[in-house]
Amino acid sequence: IMGSKLSNLCIKHRHLGAFKDGSPAIGVSLFIAVQNYLSTGHGLPKPIRGNASHLAIWRTGNKKELELLAREQSGEVDEETFYKVYNFVFDEKASKHDFLFVDLAPKDHHTQFRKNYNELIRLDE
């Protein structure tokens, strides 16, 4: 699935999987891995970026890409906080395998940030 078909799937994923008995759709979970958040022809289209509920972000040397990430998440995570957490995760002790996990729709945790999947990042500490 490429281009507009993938974007359409990402927009409608919650409404897929309806049952014949009239029960509500169960939806489908999508996991999309890309090497570049945004790049000519091979990045994530805006509808996909805008419908993401979680992000796993590895260190990037691309300042413009990082600025776009911070700006596009600013509805859920203000830019100053995003950079603060990003710099915490990718300090001088970070390995090349570490990543920042951002939950854009947190439900029951006191934070929406994790270093990798297992370390909650609390901003009040």
All heavy atoms as an XYZ file, in Angstrom:
1009
protein
N       0.863     -1.176      0.000
C       0.000      0.000      0.000
C       0.899      1.225      0.000
O       1.739      1.372      0.862
C      -0.901      0.021      1.242
C      -1.760     -1.229      1.303
C      -1.768      1.249      1.241
C      -2.601     -1.294      2.545
N       0.698      2.092     -0.927
C       1.543      3.276     -1.001
C       0.698      4.529     -1.090
O      -0.472      4.485     -1.435
C       2.471      3.187     -2.221
C       3.483      2.056     -2.154
S       4.512      2.067     -0.687
C       5.449      3.534     -0.945
N       1.325      5.659     -0.755
C       0.740      6.973     -0.970
C      -0.623      7.175     -0.354
O      -0.808      6.979      0.838
N      -1.580      7.551     -1.178
C      -2.903      7.922     -0.675
C      -3.650      6.736     -0.071
O      -4.458      6.916      0.828
C      -3.730      8.566     -1.780
O      -3.970      7.647     -2.815
N      -3.398      5.531     -0.543
C      -4.068      4.359      0.033
C      -3.614      4.122      1.472
O      -4.425      3.812      2.348
C      -3.817      3.115     -0.812
C      -4.557      3.124     -2.128
C      -4.357      1.845     -2.878
C      -5.114      1.900     -4.191
N      -5.012      0.641     -4.927
N      -2.334      4.294      1.734
C      -1.822      4.144      3.085
C      -2.354      5.257      3.980
O      -2.787      5.008      5.105
C      -0.289      4.139      3.099
C       0.359      4.033      4.479
C      -0.065      2.749      5.187
C       1.883      4.087      4.346
N      -2.360      6.476      3.482
C      -2.906      7.593      4.255
C      -4.368      7.352      4.589
O      -4.806      7.574      5.721
C      -2.763      8.912      3.483
O      -1.404      9.256      3.340
N      -5.133      6.889      3.628
C      -6.548      6.609      3.832
C      -6.739      5.519      4.890
O      -7.611      5.625      5.757
C      -7.190      6.198      2.505
C      -8.694      6.169      2.576
O      -9.305      6.971      3.261
N      -9.296      5.239      1.858
N      -5.933      4.478      4.840
C      -5.992      3.410      5.842
C      -5.708      3.964      7.235
O      -6.399      3.630      8.202
C      -4.996      2.299      5.500
C      -4.857      1.183      6.536
C      -6.164      0.420      6.711
C      -3.730      0.236      6.117
N      -4.721      4.835      7.347
C      -4.360      5.420      8.647
C      -5.461      6.310      9.201
O      -5.655      6.390     10.411
C      -3.059      6.203      8.527
S      -1.636      5.134      8.270
N      -6.179      6.979      8.336
C      -7.262      7.853      8.772
C      -8.476      7.030      9.211
O      -9.126      7.349     10.209
C      -7.649      8.835      7.646
C      -6.509      9.829      7.415
C      -8.948      9.562      7.961
C      -6.647     10.638      6.144
N      -8.779      5.941      8.507
C      -9.994      5.165      8.759
C      -9.783      3.923      9.630
O     -10.724      3.176      9.856
C     -10.600      4.739      7.423
C     -11.087      5.901      6.597
C     -11.697      5.427      5.301
C     -12.232      6.612      4.517
N     -12.842      6.199      3.262
N      -8.576      3.707     10.133
C      -8.268      2.446     10.812
C      -9.190      2.134     11.988
O      -9.459      0.974     12.273
C      -6.804      2.441     11.279
C      -6.537      3.295     12.466
N      -6.338      4.652     12.367
C      -6.449      2.985     13.773
C      -6.126      5.139     13.579
N      -6.187      4.151     14.446
N      -9.709      3.121     12.674
C     -10.580      2.877     13.839
C     -11.941      2.314     13.430
O     -12.655      1.761     14.254
C     -10.809      4.180     14.603
C      -9.596      4.713     15.289
C      -9.915      6.061     15.961
N      -8.727      6.708     16.446
C      -7.972      7.551     15.751
N      -8.291      7.834     14.514
N      -6.903      8.092     16.273
N     -12.315      2.484     12.184
C     -13.645      2.106     11.723
C     -13.662      0.798     10.943
O     -14.712      0.395     10.449
C     -14.218      3.236     10.864
C     -14.144      4.564     11.548
N     -14.947      4.899     12.614
C     -13.313      5.628     11.364
C     -14.633      6.113     13.045
N     -13.646      6.580     12.298
N     -12.527      0.134     10.853
C     -12.453     -1.119     10.107
C     -12.803     -2.305     11.003
O     -12.646     -2.240     12.208
C     -11.050     -1.301      9.526
C     -10.590     -0.211      8.552
C      -9.144     -0.452      8.138
C     -11.492     -0.171      7.339
N     -13.250     -3.370     10.393
C     -13.518     -4.599     11.134
C     -14.911     -4.671     11.728
O     -15.103     -5.241     12.796
N     -15.903     -4.102     11.038
C     -17.280     -4.165     11.516
C     -17.801     -5.597     11.415
O     -17.427     -6.353     10.517
C     -18.165     -3.225     10.704
N     -18.654     -5.964     12.333
C     -19.236     -7.303     12.345
C     -20.584     -7.289     11.632
O     -21.295     -6.292     11.630
C     -19.407     -7.798     13.783
C     -18.103     -8.007     14.487
C     -17.591     -7.035     15.328
C     -17.388     -9.185     14.307
C     -16.384     -7.230     15.977
C     -16.192     -9.397     14.952
C     -15.682     -8.412     15.789
N     -20.967     -8.429     11.071
C     -22.232     -8.524     10.337
C     -23.440     -8.372     11.247
O     -24.515     -8.015     10.805
C     -22.302     -9.857      9.590
C     -21.310     -9.938      8.455
C     -21.378    -11.270      7.740
C     -20.320    -11.303      6.658
N     -20.304    -12.561      5.923
N     -23.257     -8.648     12.555
C     -24.390     -8.544     13.485
C     -24.658     -7.107     13.945
O     -25.523     -6.865     14.774
C     -24.173     -9.441     14.703
C     -23.028     -8.982     15.599
O     -22.390     -7.956     15.300
O     -22.779     -9.659     16.616
N     -23.906     -6.143     13.412
C     -24.114     -4.746     13.758
C     -23.265     -4.258     14.918
O     -23.344     -3.087     15.299
N     -22.460     -5.134     15.516
C     -21.565     -4.711     16.596
C     -20.589     -3.673     16.057
O     -20.263     -3.675     14.876
C     -20.770     -5.902     17.138
O     -21.633     -6.873     17.671
N     -20.107     -2.802     16.932
C     -19.167     -1.773     16.470
C     -17.885     -2.370     15.895
O     -17.478     -3.476     16.273
C     -18.846     -0.973     17.729
C     -19.831     -1.391     18.756
C     -20.386     -2.706     18.339
N     -17.273     -1.614     15.025
C     -16.000     -2.037     14.428
C     -14.932     -2.162     15.511
O     -14.932     -1.409     16.485
C     -15.564     -1.027     13.374
N     -14.036     -3.124     15.353
C     -12.957     -3.295     16.328
C     -11.714     -2.501     15.938
O     -10.814     -2.324     16.737
C     -12.587     -4.783     16.513
C     -12.157     -5.408     15.191
C     -13.729     -5.533     17.147
C     -11.598     -6.813     15.317
N     -11.660     -2.030     14.708
C     -10.510     -1.244     14.257
C      -9.303     -2.121     13.992
O      -9.333     -3.338     14.165
N      -8.240     -1.486     13.593
C      -6.994     -2.191     13.328
C      -5.853     -1.321     13.850
O      -5.901     -0.104     13.774
C      -6.828     -2.486     11.813
C      -6.766     -1.211     10.999
C      -5.620     -3.345     11.540
N      -4.883     -1.974     14.481
C      -3.707     -1.252     14.972
C      -2.636     -1.267     13.892
O      -2.354     -2.320     13.313
C      -3.150     -1.915     16.237
O      -4.079     -1.807     17.282
N      -2.051     -0.115     13.635
C      -1.022      0.002     12.614
C       0.287      0.416     13.263
O       0.316      1.330     14.085
C      -1.421      1.070     11.587
C      -2.742      0.840     10.870
C      -3.127      2.075     10.081
C      -2.649     -0.362      9.964
N       1.346     -0.257     12.906
C       2.690      0.102     13.340
C       3.483      0.411     12.084
O       3.606     -0.450     11.208
C       3.352     -1.050     14.107
C       2.688     -1.344     15.403
C       1.538     -2.115     15.466
C       3.202     -0.837     16.587
C       0.915     -2.378     16.665
C       2.594     -1.099     17.795
C       1.444     -1.867     17.834
N       3.993      1.606     11.989
C       4.706      2.025     10.792
C       6.112      2.434     11.196
O       6.284      3.306     12.051
C       3.978      3.193     10.097
C       2.560      2.754      9.704
C       4.762      3.670      8.891
C       1.685      3.867      9.195
N       7.087      1.807     10.610
C       8.487      2.131     10.891
C       9.079      2.815      9.671
O       8.950      2.325      8.549
C       9.272      0.869     11.215
N       9.704      3.961      9.905
C      10.359      4.695      8.832
C      11.729      5.140      9.295
O      11.964      5.356     10.478
C       9.537      5.925      8.368
C       8.225      5.496      7.748
C       9.313      6.893      9.494
N      12.615      5.262      8.373
C      13.956      5.728      8.707
C      13.993      7.247      8.850
O      14.744      7.781      9.649
C      14.946      5.270      7.644
C      16.380      5.498      8.045
C      17.338      4.754      7.127
O      16.922      4.072      6.192
N      18.622      4.889      7.387
N      13.170      7.933      8.083
C      13.116      9.394      8.130
C      11.686      9.835      8.370
O      10.767      9.381      7.694
C      13.606     10.006      6.818
C      15.064      9.720      6.581
O      15.894     10.022      7.433
N      15.369      9.130      5.445
N      11.505     10.730      9.337
C      10.181     11.276      9.633
C       9.650     12.051      8.438
O       8.492     11.973      8.087
C      10.290     12.168     10.872
C       8.994     12.705     11.399
C       8.055     11.862     11.991
C       8.696     14.061     11.346
C       6.870     12.343     12.495
C       7.512     14.563     11.852
C       6.601     13.698     12.429
O       5.432     14.187     12.937
N      10.536     12.783      7.816
C      10.150     13.580      6.659
C      11.320     13.619      5.693
O      12.435     13.943      6.076
C       9.803     15.012      7.095
C       9.310     15.944      6.020
C       7.962     15.477      5.499
C       9.195     17.351      6.565
N      11.068     13.221      4.476
C      12.085     13.323      3.436
C      11.377     13.321      2.093
O      10.237     12.883      1.989
C      13.095     12.169      3.517
O      12.465     10.948      3.207
N      12.032     13.781      1.092
C      11.432     13.874     -0.230
C      11.059     12.491     -0.749
O      11.916     11.661     -0.982
C      12.395     14.555     -1.215
O      12.793     15.796     -0.659
C      11.737     14.767     -2.558
N       9.777     12.242     -0.863
C       9.289     11.006     -1.451
C       9.264      9.798     -0.537
O       8.598      8.836     -0.834
N       9.979      9.820      0.599
C      10.050      8.613      1.412
C       9.704      8.844      2.878
O       9.833      7.960      3.692
C      11.448      7.996      1.322
C      11.820      7.635     -0.079
N      11.204      6.625     -0.771
C      12.715      8.175     -0.926
C      11.721      6.550     -1.980
N      12.637      7.482     -2.110
N       9.269     10.036      3.237
C       8.896     10.319      4.614
C       7.442      9.953      4.853
O       6.757      9.413      3.993
N       6.973     10.257      6.039
C       5.578     10.002      6.381
C       4.684     11.123      5.859
O       4.939     12.290      6.146
C       5.420      9.945      7.901
C       5.947      8.712      8.590
C       5.873      8.894     10.103
C       5.165      7.497      8.167
N       3.618     10.783      5.156
C       2.676     11.815      4.722
C       2.014     12.482      5.932
O       1.856     11.863      6.990
C       1.647     11.047      3.902
C       2.346      9.788      3.488
C       3.295      9.473      4.606
N       1.594     13.714      5.785
C       0.985     14.496      6.868
C      -0.205     13.781      7.521
O      -0.316     13.796      8.745
C       0.589     15.869      6.321
C      -0.092     16.754      7.314
C       0.872     17.367      8.287
C       0.175     18.431      9.123
N       0.611     18.443     10.487
N      -1.115     13.142      6.768
C      -2.234     12.458      7.432
C      -1.781     11.340      8.386
O      -2.418     11.099      9.400
C      -3.051     11.867      6.274
C      -2.688     12.694      5.097
C      -1.253     13.104      5.309
N      -0.696     10.700      8.072
C      -0.183      9.647      8.951
C       0.455     10.283     10.182
O       0.205      9.869     11.320
C       0.818      8.747      8.207
C       0.102      8.002      7.071
C       1.485      7.758      9.171
C       1.014      7.229      6.162
N       1.268     11.308      9.979
C       1.904     11.987     11.111
C       0.851     12.575     12.047
O       0.981     12.534     13.263
C       2.851     13.089     10.620
C       3.990     12.567      9.774
C       5.073     13.590      9.499
N       4.655     14.936      9.210
C       4.539     15.470      7.993
N       4.797     14.740      6.915
N       4.177     16.728      7.836
N      -0.208     13.121     11.474
C      -1.243     13.759     12.276
C      -2.145     12.804     13.018
O      -2.826     13.204     13.964
N      -2.187     11.545     12.632
C      -3.051     10.561     13.284
C      -2.283      9.604     14.186
O      -2.860      8.661     14.706
C      -3.836      9.765     12.234
C      -5.016     10.543     11.725
O      -6.010     10.677     12.411
N      -4.898     11.100     10.526
N      -1.011      9.851     14.375
C      -0.217      8.969     15.243
C      -0.661      9.122     16.692
O      -0.963     10.211     17.157
C       1.264      9.307     15.114
N      -0.708      8.005     17.406
C      -1.033      8.044     18.833
C       0.213      7.827     19.682
O       0.211      8.148     20.867
C      -2.099      7.006     19.173
O      -1.646      5.712     18.857
N       1.249      7.262     19.086
C       2.515      7.013     19.787
C       3.667      7.241     18.812
O       3.525      6.996     17.620
C       2.594      5.566     20.283
C       1.517      5.214     21.248
N       0.255      4.842     20.845
C       1.514      5.181     22.605
C      -0.479      4.599     21.913
N       0.251      4.788     22.992
N       4.786      7.687     19.350
C       5.988      7.857     18.535
C       7.172      7.231     19.261
O       7.322      7.413     20.467
C       6.303      9.338     18.322
C       5.315     10.174     17.542
C       5.708     11.641     17.611
C       5.272      9.712     16.101
N       7.983      6.517     18.534
C       9.275      6.049     19.035
C      10.312      6.801     18.203
O      10.371      6.647     16.986
C       9.426      4.542     18.875
N      11.105      7.636     18.868
C      12.022      8.529     18.176
C      13.452      8.192     18.564
O      13.793      8.197     19.748
C      11.726     10.000     18.555
C      10.271     10.343     18.239
C      12.697     10.941     17.851
C       9.790     11.624     18.886
N      14.271      7.877     17.588
C      15.687      7.644     17.824
C      16.430      8.953     17.578
O      15.906      9.876     16.959
C      16.203      6.533     16.913
C      15.889      5.173     17.455
C      16.745      4.349     18.134
C      14.645      4.470     17.381
N      16.106      3.192     18.486
C      14.808      3.242     18.041
C      13.392      4.755     16.839
C      13.794      2.297     18.175
C      12.376      3.831     16.967
C      12.588      2.623     17.620
N      17.652      9.024     18.037
C      18.468     10.231     17.878
C      18.562     10.589     16.392
O      18.704      9.734     15.534
C      19.867      9.989     18.434
C      20.757     11.218     18.357
C      22.205     10.936     18.700
N      22.417     10.083     19.835
C      22.768     10.493     21.051
N      22.959     11.768     21.282
N      22.953      9.628     22.017
N      18.453     11.862     16.131
C      18.607     12.329     14.760
C      19.634     13.456     14.714
O      19.714     14.258     15.638
C      17.273     12.821     14.150
O      17.509     13.265     12.814
C      16.642     13.942     14.952
N      20.397     13.485     13.669
C      21.340     14.566     13.450
C      20.740     15.647     12.568
O      21.373     16.651     12.270
N      19.494     15.434     12.149
C      18.814     16.361     11.255
C      18.020     17.378     12.082
O      16.935     17.084     12.579
C      17.897     15.581     10.322
C      17.243     16.449      9.275
O      16.998     17.627      9.498
N      16.933     15.837      8.136
N      18.555     18.577     12.232
C      17.934     19.617     13.055
C      16.546     20.000     12.542
O      15.626     20.198     13.323
C      18.843     20.845     13.097
C      18.356     21.921     14.015
C      19.326     23.086     14.064
C      18.772     24.202     14.932
N      19.636     25.360     14.977
N      16.381     20.078     11.224
C      15.079     20.449     10.659
C      14.025     19.379     10.953
O      12.876     19.693     11.236
C      15.198     20.692      9.155
C      15.922     21.967      8.832
C      15.845     22.277      7.353
C      16.655     23.508      7.067
N      15.868     24.632      6.663
N      14.424     18.126     10.884
C      13.498     17.041     11.190
C      13.085     17.086     12.666
O      11.914     16.928     12.998
C      14.149     15.700     10.858
C      13.230     14.511     11.000
C      13.888     13.251     10.476
O      14.737     12.687     11.194
O      13.534     12.835      9.356
N      14.039     17.342     13.547
C      13.754     17.441     14.977
C      12.836     18.634     15.261
O      11.892     18.521     16.051
C      15.054     17.553     15.768
C      14.925     17.467     17.281
C      14.291     16.147     17.709
C      16.295     17.632     17.931
N      13.078     19.751     14.596
C      12.213     20.924     14.763
C      10.790     20.620     14.308
O       9.820     21.018     14.957
C      12.770     22.111     13.962
C      14.017     22.703     14.553
C      14.687     23.730     13.643
O      14.233     23.914     12.483
O      15.685     24.328     14.080
N      10.646     19.893     13.200
C       9.317     19.521     12.709
C       8.634     18.587     13.697
O       7.448     18.744     13.994
C       9.411     18.870     11.327
C       8.079     18.429     10.735
C       7.166     19.628     10.486
C       8.295     17.637      9.466
N       9.361     17.611     14.211
C       8.799     16.709     15.219
C       8.267     17.506     16.406
O       7.139     17.294     16.858
C       9.864     15.729     15.712
C       9.971     14.410     14.985
C      11.298     13.741     15.304
C       8.817     13.515     15.361
N       9.062     18.408     16.932
C       8.663     19.213     18.086
C       7.444     20.075     17.760
O       6.494     20.161     18.547
C       9.825     20.081     18.548
N       7.444     20.685     16.602
C       6.355     21.572     16.198
C       5.053     20.794     15.983
O       3.987     21.215     16.419
C       6.752     22.341     14.939
C       5.855     23.500     14.607
C       6.395     24.381     13.489
N       6.781     23.668     12.284
C       8.045     23.493     11.875
N       9.047     23.980     12.567
N       8.311     22.832     10.760
N       5.143     19.645     15.321
C       3.933     18.883     15.020
C       3.320     18.227     16.251
O       2.135     17.925     16.249
C       4.209     17.835     13.939
C       4.362     18.456     12.582
C       4.331     17.463     11.447
O       4.485     16.250     11.676
O       4.158     17.918     10.301
N       4.089     18.011     17.293
C       3.548     17.414     18.511
C       3.109     18.475     19.512
O       2.635     18.161     20.594
C       4.582     16.485     19.161
C       5.138     15.412     18.254
C       4.118     14.764     17.356
O       3.060     14.348     17.811
N       4.397     14.676     16.063
N       3.255     19.752     19.161
C       3.034     20.829     20.125
C       1.590     20.919     20.623
O       1.346     21.543     21.646
C       3.494     22.168     19.558
O       2.728     22.518     18.427
N       0.646     20.279     19.946
C      -0.726     20.242     20.465
C      -0.842     19.374     21.698
O      -1.699     19.581     22.548
N       0.026     18.398     21.823
C       0.020     17.484     22.973
C       1.223     17.698     23.877
O       1.161     17.434     25.067
C       0.023     16.027     22.478
C      -1.148     15.672     21.603
C      -2.474     15.754     22.320
O      -2.518     15.465     23.528
O      -3.472     16.123     21.672
N       2.333     18.115     23.284
C       3.593     18.290     24.010
C       4.180     19.627     23.579
O       4.510     19.790     22.410
C       4.604     17.166     23.622
C       5.909     17.345     24.360
C       4.015     15.794     23.835
N       4.307     20.580     24.510
C       4.859     21.859     24.078
C       6.325     21.677     23.668
O       7.009     20.770     24.134
C       4.699     22.939     25.155
C       5.519     22.662     26.387
O       6.693     23.030     26.398
O       4.967     22.060     27.333
N       6.774     22.530     22.763
C       8.112     22.372     22.174
C       9.221     22.386     23.215
O      10.162     21.598     23.128
C       8.354     23.453     21.118
C       7.529     23.257     19.862
C       7.832     24.280     18.787
O       9.025     24.484     18.473
O       6.880     24.868     18.250
N       9.124     23.261     24.198
C      10.160     23.339     25.232
C      10.275     22.015     25.985
O      11.376     21.515     26.228
C       9.842     24.473     26.206
C      10.870     24.645     27.289
C      10.506     25.774     28.251
O       9.748     26.677     27.875
O      10.996     25.716     29.386
N       9.140     21.425     26.332
C       9.134     20.137     27.034
C       9.686     19.042     26.139
O      10.467     18.196     26.583
C       7.709     19.787     27.502
O       7.246     20.819     28.368
C       7.678     18.449     28.216
N       9.293     19.056     24.866
C       9.787     18.047     23.929
C      11.311     18.061     23.883
O      11.956     17.022     24.006
C       9.208     18.274     22.530
C       9.732     17.308     21.517
C       9.149     16.063     21.356
C      10.833     17.636     20.721
C       9.643     15.157     20.433
C      11.333     16.730     19.794
C      10.736     15.491     19.649
N      11.899     19.236     23.715
C      13.361     19.340     23.645
C      14.018     18.940     24.965
O      15.067     18.296     24.978
C      13.797     20.749     23.242
C      13.614     21.045     21.778
C      12.749     22.042     21.364
C      14.303     20.323     20.812
C      12.571     22.319     20.016
C      14.134     20.592     19.463
C      13.269     21.588     19.068
O      13.096     21.849     17.730
N      13.409     19.296     26.073
C      13.949     18.941     27.390
C      14.013     17.417     27.541
O      15.035     16.860     27.947
C      13.069     19.547     28.484
C      13.530     19.273     29.889
C      12.591     19.967     30.884
C      13.000     19.682     32.312
N      12.077     20.316     33.269
N      12.935     16.747     27.184
C      12.888     15.289     27.296
C      13.813     14.647     26.268
O      14.529     13.685     26.577
C      11.436     14.778     27.155
C      11.393     13.267     27.117
C      10.579     15.313     28.284
N      13.817     15.144     25.042
C      14.692     14.609     24.004
C      16.157     14.671     24.457
O      16.893     13.693     24.350
C      14.498     15.391     22.697
C      15.361     14.906     21.562
C      14.912     13.898     20.710
C      16.627     15.433     21.342
C      15.703     13.437     19.669
C      17.423     14.978     20.308
C      16.962     13.983     19.477
O      17.759     13.513     18.445
N      16.566     15.804     24.982
C      17.951     15.965     25.435
C      18.267     15.099     26.651
O      19.397     14.637     26.809
C      18.250     17.439     25.729
C      18.289     18.254     24.455
O      18.696     17.779     23.397
N      17.836     19.490     24.549
N      17.285     14.843     27.506
C      17.476     13.945     28.638
C      17.738     12.516     28.151
O      18.652     11.843     28.613
C      16.243     13.976     29.555
C      16.269     12.925     30.618
C      17.021     13.108     31.776
C      15.555     11.748     30.467
C      17.057     12.124     32.760
C      15.578     10.761     31.444
C      16.336     10.951     32.594
N      16.928     12.065     27.207
C      17.077     10.697     26.686
C      18.394     10.532     25.943
O      19.084      9.526     26.089
C      15.884     10.324     25.772
C      16.147      9.018     25.024
C      14.609     10.220     26.595
N      18.764     11.525     25.167
C      19.957     11.411     24.334
C      21.133     12.200     24.912
O      21.830     12.909     24.196
C      19.645     11.837     22.897
C      18.580     10.972     22.276
C      17.324     11.475     22.023
C      18.835      9.646     21.999
C      16.331     10.667     21.482
C      17.853      8.828     21.459
C      16.597      9.345     21.200
N      21.364     12.011     26.204
C      22.516     12.644     26.831
C      23.784     11.897     26.434
O      23.752     10.975     25.604
C      22.348     12.707     28.353
C      22.305     11.331     29.012
O      22.532     10.303     28.318
O      22.046     11.276     30.221
N      24.911     12.261     27.017
C      26.202     11.659     26.641
C      26.292     10.169     26.996
O      27.135      9.457     26.467
C      27.369     12.434     27.272
C      27.442     12.376     28.776
C      26.502     13.363     29.483
O      25.967     14.272     28.835
O      26.305     13.199     30.694
N      25.395      9.658     27.849
C      25.420      8.240     28.231
C      24.522      7.377     27.342
O      24.516      6.162     27.472
C      24.982      8.079     29.689
C      25.908      8.755     30.684
C      25.369      8.638     32.086
C      24.228      9.609     32.217
N      23.657      9.781     33.527
N      23.755      7.985     26.472
C      22.794      7.250     25.652
C      23.511      6.316     24.679
O      24.537      6.666     24.102
C      21.907      8.216     24.882
N      22.929      5.142     24.515
C      23.463      4.212     23.520
C      22.777      4.459     22.182
O      21.763      5.155     22.117
C      23.231      2.758     23.959
O      21.918      2.339     23.644
N      23.296      3.866     21.127
C      22.686      4.063     19.806
C      21.328      3.357     19.699
O      20.581      3.592     18.764
C      23.627      3.592     18.697
C      23.886      2.105     18.681
C      24.816      1.740     17.547
C      25.068      0.238     17.517
N      25.921     -0.137     16.413
N      21.008      2.514     20.678
C      19.744      1.788     20.659
C      18.652      2.469     21.481
O      17.489      2.097     21.397
C      19.949      0.359     21.165
C      20.972     -0.391     20.392
N      20.780     -0.790     19.084
C      22.221     -0.791     20.717
C      21.864     -1.409     18.645
N      22.753     -1.426     19.619
N      19.012      3.457     22.296
C      18.018      4.165     23.108
C      17.071      4.961     22.217
O      17.446      5.427     21.147
C      18.704      5.118     24.091
C      19.369      4.391     25.240
O      18.942      3.269     25.575
O      20.331      4.941     25.810
N      15.836      5.109     22.699
C      14.870      5.924     21.971
C      13.925      6.600     22.947
O      13.778      6.188     24.089
C      14.093      5.105     20.933
C      13.274      3.973     21.512
C      11.948      4.164     21.856
C      13.838      2.720     21.686
C      11.195      3.123     22.376
C      13.093      1.671     22.194
C      11.765      1.875     22.546
N      13.298      7.662     22.474
C      12.281      8.392     23.213
C      10.929      7.882     22.743
O      10.623      7.930     21.553
C      12.405      9.895     22.946
C      11.249     10.780     23.408
C      11.022     10.671     24.909
C      11.502     12.229     22.998
N      10.131      7.386     23.686
C       8.783      6.921     23.370
C       7.805      7.963     23.885
O       7.840      8.336     25.053
C       8.512      5.563     24.021
C       7.177      4.980     23.640
C       7.027      4.334     22.426
C       6.094      5.076     24.489
C       5.798      3.801     22.062
C       4.869      4.546     24.137
C       4.717      3.909     22.916
N       6.951      8.466     22.998
C       5.985      9.505     23.351
C       4.581      8.954     23.151
O       4.237      8.510     22.062
C       6.163     10.776     22.479
C       5.198     11.865     22.923
C       7.597     11.263     22.504
N       3.798      8.963     24.220
C       2.395      8.559     24.163
C       1.576      9.833     23.999
O       1.480     10.651     24.914
C       2.010      7.833     25.456
C       0.591      7.311     25.443
O      -0.192      7.688     24.547
O       0.255      6.518     26.343
N       1.005     10.035     22.837
C       0.260     11.253     22.543
C      -1.171     11.212     23.073
O      -1.907     12.182     22.966
C       0.272     11.529     21.038
C       1.660     11.789     20.473
C       1.638     11.811     18.952
C       2.229     13.081     21.020
N      -1.559     10.082     23.650
C      -2.891      9.952     24.252
C      -2.770      9.184     25.565
O      -3.349      8.113     25.719
C      -3.827      9.242     23.282
N      -1.997      9.705     26.540
C      -1.791      8.964     27.790
C      -3.098      8.798     28.558
O      -3.931      9.693     28.567
C      -0.791      9.823     28.554
C      -0.967     11.192     28.013
C      -1.379     11.019     26.581
N      -3.237      7.642     29.195
C      -4.477      7.357     29.905
C      -4.294      7.300     31.414
O      -4.969      7.970     32.150
C      -5.071      6.063     29.380
C      -5.554      6.219     27.950
C      -5.947      4.899     27.352
C      -6.331      5.014     25.911
N      -5.372      5.603     25.039
N      -3.362      6.499     31.876
C      -3.295      6.287     33.314
C      -1.911      6.491     33.926
O      -1.701      6.188     35.076
C      -3.802      4.893     33.666
C      -3.039      3.792     32.965
O      -2.097      4.087     32.211
O      -3.379      2.616     33.160
N      -0.986      7.017     33.198
C       0.336      7.302     33.752
C       0.426      8.799     34.048
O      -0.331      9.595     33.514
C       1.451      6.904     32.767
C       1.454      5.454     32.449
N       1.775      4.489     33.366
C       1.150      4.786     31.320
C       1.678      3.296     32.814
N       1.297      3.447     31.563
N       1.361      9.164     34.847
C       1.552     10.574     35.159
C       2.506     11.243     34.184
O       2.891     12.373     34.370
C       2.065     10.727     36.592
C       1.115     10.195     37.601
N      -0.145     10.703     37.782
C       1.222      9.179     38.483
C      -0.767     10.041     38.720
N       0.032      9.106     39.160
N       2.870     10.517     33.161
C       3.761     11.068     32.148
C       3.467     10.416     30.812
O       2.959      9.301     30.752
C       5.242     10.845     32.522
O       6.067     11.431     31.514
C       5.581      9.374     32.640
N       3.785     11.110     29.762
C       3.595     10.546     28.433
C       4.925     10.172     27.783
O       4.963      9.782     26.633
C       2.817     11.508     27.553
C       3.477     12.829     27.327
C       2.523     13.843     26.743
O       2.286     14.861     27.342
N       1.979     13.588     25.589
N       5.999     10.261     28.564
C       7.326     10.012     28.027
C       7.975      8.795     28.672
O       7.842      8.571     29.870
C       8.240     11.213     28.268
C       7.713     12.489     27.713
C       7.213     13.465     28.554
C       7.709     12.721     26.353
C       6.719     14.649     28.049
C       7.220     13.902     25.841
C       6.718     14.869     26.680
N       8.722      8.070     27.860
C       9.534      6.960     28.354
C      10.880      6.971     27.636
O      10.961      7.364     26.476
C       8.871      5.611     28.069
C       7.564      5.413     28.773
C       6.925      4.126     28.305
N       5.567      4.053     28.820
C       5.105      3.046     29.512
N       5.852      2.009     29.755
N       3.871      3.055     29.940
N      11.885      6.523     28.339
C      13.156      6.225     27.689
C      13.070      4.747     27.385
O      12.900      3.928     28.304
C      14.341      6.530     28.601
C      15.679      6.251     27.931
C      16.825      6.684     28.812
C      18.153      6.444     28.101
N      19.274      6.956     28.898
N      13.136      4.419     26.118
C      12.848      3.072     25.652
C      11.404      2.772     26.066
O      10.593      3.668     26.146
C      13.884      2.085     26.167
C      15.300      2.530     25.760
O      15.517      2.954     24.635
N      16.224      2.486     26.699
N      11.048      1.537     26.302
C       9.674      1.264     26.720
C       9.538      1.176     28.230
O       8.456      1.275     28.767
C       9.177     -0.061     26.125
C       8.919     -0.004     24.646
C       9.588     -0.845     23.781
C       7.989      0.878     24.114
C       9.356     -0.804     22.420
C       7.758      0.934     22.752
C       8.437      0.082     21.917
O       8.192      0.127     20.580
N      10.644      0.990     28.917
C      10.547      0.598     30.314
C      10.844      1.681     31.349
O      10.608      1.477     32.522
C      11.475     -0.590     30.572
C      12.915     -0.267     30.265
O      13.201      0.683     29.566
N      13.824     -1.073     30.775
N      11.343      2.824     30.973
C      11.719      3.841     31.952
C      10.839      5.077     31.799
O      10.991      5.855     30.856
C      13.189      4.223     31.759
C      13.716      5.179     32.788
C      15.177      5.532     32.536
O      15.938      4.697     31.999
O      15.546      6.676     32.871
N       9.901      5.262     32.739
C       9.049      6.448     32.714
C       9.884      7.685     32.996
O      10.755      7.662     33.869
C       7.943      6.323     33.759
C       6.870      5.274     33.509
C       5.941      5.193     34.703
C       6.093      5.565     32.251
N       9.613      8.741     32.285
C      10.318     10.009     32.504
C       9.316     10.968     33.144
O       8.343     11.367     32.528
C      10.844     10.599     31.180
C      11.814      9.637     30.524
C      11.487     11.961     31.424
C      12.223     10.039     29.126
N       9.556     11.294     34.382
C       8.697     12.216     35.112
C       9.326     13.603     35.110
O      10.444     13.778     35.555
C       8.477     11.714     36.529
C       7.845     10.340     36.562
C       7.179     10.095     37.890
N       6.683      8.743     37.974
C       5.521      8.333     37.509
N       4.729      9.185     36.897
N       5.124      7.092     37.635
N       8.587     14.564     34.627
C       9.115     15.914     34.493
C       9.157     16.649     35.826
O       9.888     17.621     35.965
C       8.288     16.703     33.494
C       8.275     16.131     32.085
C       7.307     16.897     31.221
C       9.667     16.159     31.498
N       8.413     16.191     36.810
C       8.366     16.873     38.099
C       9.491     16.436     39.040
O       9.570     16.892     40.169
C       7.019     16.677     38.781
C       6.636     15.210     38.925
O       7.369     14.335     38.428
O       5.591     14.947     39.531
N      10.348     15.546     38.605
C      11.443     15.061     39.457
C      12.750     15.712     39.082
O      12.977     16.195     38.045
C      11.580     13.549     39.336
C      10.379     12.824     39.883
C      10.482     11.325     39.724
O      11.470     10.810     39.166
O       9.545     10.648     40.160
